[in-house]
Amino acid sequence: MALLLAVLSAASRAYRAGYTLPDEFESYEEYCDRLREYKVVFESAAADEDKFRQLENLEAEAALELRRFIKMKMRATFIF
C-alpha cells in the first residue's frame, strides 16, 4: 500500500511540475513571439549580411531558451 501511495504521489507531482506551470506556458508564448519577429525581419532583409545577423540572433535566442528550459527542469521536484 505504501508503494502505491508513493507512486501516486510521485505521479501527481510530476503532472503538476510538467503540465500545470502557467509561467512555463507564458514563457513559451513569448519565445514563439520572438521567433516570429526574427522570421519577419529575416524575410524582409535584402542583404545576405542582414540575414546572417538575424540567424545569429536566432541561434543566441535558441541557446537562451534551451538554458532556461534545462534550469526549469532541474528545479522540478518529482519526489521529496
Order of alpha helices (4+ residues) and beta strands (2+ residues): alpha-alpha-alpha
